[in-house]
Amino acid sequence: MRKFVLLLLLAPAFASAHEIVRHKLPNNSTFPIAAAVEVPAGATTVYLSGMVPPLADATAPANTPAAYGDTQAQTVSVLKAIETQLAGIGLTMGDVVKMQVFLVGDPAMEGKMDFGGFMKGYVQFFGTEAQPKLPVRSTMQIAALANPGFLVEIEVTAVRP
């Protein structure tokens, strides 16, 4: 009986020591990423390979951004694919703790990455009322991806709750 009572008293501390902690950005920033994420020892970490957008318009010239959509459209389609892959292994977007985003310069923007377009897609999945959990994230412009029509590739790391 003593062991049972002791376990009940320790349960709240044990539970909080085994939860993912997401630290907000400083200075009351509302930017939708975490400053840091703490993952408890013993948690299962899941690494998803980078994902690129599916073909969006088969009538557009092959291997062009027009065939896959602009940065916002590609971001949404990639995040939907990630969401589907996570669901297939029993996880959600709320389980994502780290994200790396690779953006190619958009020819329509003089070769500069469309960070604004990316963010319009990103905020549909992270920092919403339905899914408020934010990952840490790096976003970078790169020279190219495997297909000249790809403007976006995203890879994520998730933790199984």
Backbone torsions as a table, in degrees:
resi	resn	phi	psi	omega
1	MET	NA	-39.2	179.7
2	ARG	-61.9	-41.0	179.9
3	LYS	-63.1	-41.0	-179.7
4	PHE	-62.9	-44.1	178.9
5	VAL	-64.2	-42.2	179.0
6	LEU	-62.1	-43.7	178.1
7	LEU	-62.0	-40.8	178.2
8	LEU	-63.7	-37.6	178.8
9	LEU	-70.1	-33.9	-179.1
10	LEU	-85.6	-14.7	-174.6
11	ALA	-52.8	-47.5	-179.8
12	PRO	-61.5	-41.3	179.2
13	ALA	-66.9	-39.9	179.7
14	PHE	-64.1	-44.0	-178.5
15	ALA	-63.5	-45.8	-177.6
16	SER	-68.8	-28.4	178.0
17	ALA	-73.8	-13.3	-177.8
18	HIS	-113.6	18.6	178.9
19	GLU	-104.4	152.7	175.0
20	ILE	-75.1	132.9	178.9
21	VAL	-111.7	125.0	178.3
22	ARG	-110.0	118.9	-178.5
23	HIS	-91.9	132.3	179.7
24	LYS	-73.5	157.4	172.9
25	LEU	-65.1	150.8	-179.1
26	PRO	-71.8	171.6	174.1
27	ASN	60.4	34.9	178.4
28	ASN	55.8	31.1	178.4
29	SER	-61.5	141.9	175.9
30	THR	-105.0	6.8	178.7
31	PHE	-61.9	131.5	-169.0
32	PRO	-82.2	57.8	169.4
33	ILE	-138.9	160.7	174.8
34	ALA	-88.5	149.0	175.0
35	ALA	-74.2	-36.1	179.5
36	ALA	-158.4	155.1	175.9
37	VAL	-131.7	129.4	176.1
38	GLU	-103.2	125.6	178.5
39	VAL	-110.4	125.8	-177.3
40	PRO	-68.4	152.5	176.5
41	ALA	-58.1	142.4	177.4
42	GLY	88.3	-8.0	178.6
43	ALA	-72.1	148.7	177.5
44	THR	-86.8	123.0	180.0
45	THR	-99.6	134.7	-179.3
46	VAL	-120.2	123.9	-179.5
47	TYR	-106.3	120.7	176.4
48	LEU	-97.3	137.8	175.3
49	SER	-62.8	156.9	176.9
50	GLY	-59.8	142.3	179.6
51	MET	-120.6	143.6	178.4
52	VAL	-118.0	165.6	-174.9
53	PRO	-73.2	150.4	172.3
54	PRO	-78.9	165.3	175.9
55	LEU	-60.3	130.2	-178.5
56	ALA	-105.3	-31.1	-176.7
57	ASP	-140.1	99.1	-177.7
58	ALA	-68.7	-14.7	179.7
59	THR	-86.4	-13.2	179.5
60	ALA	-77.3	158.3	177.4
61	PRO	-55.8	136.3	-177.9
62	ALA	-59.3	147.0	174.5
63	ASN	58.1	36.7	176.1
64	THR	-125.2	156.3	175.4
65	PRO	-56.2	-30.5	179.0
66	ALA	-60.7	-30.8	-179.7
67	ALA	-75.0	-21.3	-175.8
68	TYR	-116.4	-13.5	179.4
69	GLY	101.7	168.3	177.6
70	ASP	-74.1	-179.4	-176.2
71	THR	-58.3	-43.3	180.0
72	GLN	-62.7	-47.9	-179.2
73	ALA	-62.6	-42.5	179.0
74	GLN	-65.0	-40.4	178.5
75	THR	-60.1	-47.8	-179.8
76	VAL	-61.2	-45.1	-177.6
77	SER	-67.3	-36.3	177.8
78	VAL	-68.4	-44.4	-180.0
79	LEU	-66.3	-33.5	174.3
80	LYS	-64.7	-40.8	178.5
81	ALA	-65.0	-40.3	177.0
82	ILE	-64.2	-43.7	178.6
83	GLU	-58.4	-42.6	179.1
84	THR	-66.5	-43.3	179.3
85	GLN	-64.0	-42.3	177.1
86	LEU	-61.3	-44.5	179.8
87	ALA	-59.9	-35.7	179.9
88	GLY	-64.8	-19.3	178.0
89	ILE	-115.8	19.0	173.8
90	GLY	79.9	24.4	179.5
91	LEU	-122.0	169.1	178.3
92	THR	-129.7	174.8	175.9
93	MET	-62.9	-26.8	177.0
94	GLY	-67.6	-15.0	177.9
95	ASP	-89.0	-6.5	179.0
96	VAL	-72.8	128.0	179.5
97	VAL	-112.6	-20.7	-178.5
98	LYS	-144.5	141.1	179.6
99	MET	-138.2	136.4	171.2
100	GLN	-118.9	128.3	-176.1
101	VAL	-118.6	128.6	178.3
102	PHE	-114.8	117.1	179.9
103	LEU	-114.8	133.4	175.2
104	VAL	-91.9	145.2	176.2
105	GLY	-59.7	131.7	-177.5
106	ASP	-82.9	124.2	178.0
107	PRO	-55.8	-30.8	179.5
108	ALA	-72.7	-10.1	-179.9
109	MET	-119.9	36.3	179.1
110	GLU	55.7	35.6	176.1
111	GLY	80.4	8.3	177.7
112	LYS	-95.6	147.8	177.7
113	MET	-66.9	147.5	179.7
114	ASP	-95.5	77.6	-178.3
115	PHE	-63.8	-38.3	178.2
116	GLY	-61.7	-43.1	177.1
117	GLY	-63.8	-40.9	176.4
118	PHE	-60.1	-47.5	-177.4
119	MET	-63.0	-35.8	177.9
120	LYS	-61.9	-35.3	176.3
121	GLY	-76.8	-43.4	-176.6
122	TYR	-59.2	-45.1	-175.3
123	VAL	-71.6	-3.7	172.3
124	GLN	-78.3	-16.0	-175.0
125	PHE	-118.0	-23.8	-175.0
126	PHE	-130.1	137.3	178.6
127	GLY	79.9	18.7	178.1
128	THR	-91.4	169.4	175.9
129	GLU	-63.0	-39.0	-179.6
130	ALA	-74.3	-28.7	-177.4
131	GLN	-141.7	81.2	-174.3
132	PRO	-82.8	-7.9	-174.7
133	LYS	-74.1	128.2	-176.2
134	LEU	-108.0	137.8	174.3
135	PRO	-89.7	165.2	163.4
136	VAL	-75.8	153.7	-173.4
137	ARG	-153.0	143.2	169.4
138	SER	-120.2	134.8	177.9
139	THR	-127.0	126.8	-177.2
140	MET	-139.1	150.1	173.0
141	GLN	-89.7	133.8	177.9
142	ILE	-122.0	166.7	-176.3
143	ALA	-69.8	-40.9	-176.3
144	ALA	-167.0	162.9	171.4
145	LEU	-117.2	-179.9	-174.0
146	ALA	-58.9	-32.8	179.4
147	ASN	-116.0	131.0	-179.1
148	PRO	-60.0	-17.1	178.4
149	GLY	-84.1	-14.9	180.0
150	PHE	-78.2	128.0	174.0
151	LEU	-107.3	-14.3	-172.7
152	VAL	-137.1	134.7	165.2
153	GLU	-137.1	135.8	-178.4
154	ILE	-132.1	134.4	171.1
155	GLU	-123.7	147.0	-177.8
156	VAL	-132.8	157.9	170.6
157	THR	-120.0	131.4	179.4
158	ALA	-122.5	162.6	177.3
159	VAL	-124.7	130.0	178.5
160	ARG	-74.2	123.4	-178.0
161	PRO	-68.7	NA	NA
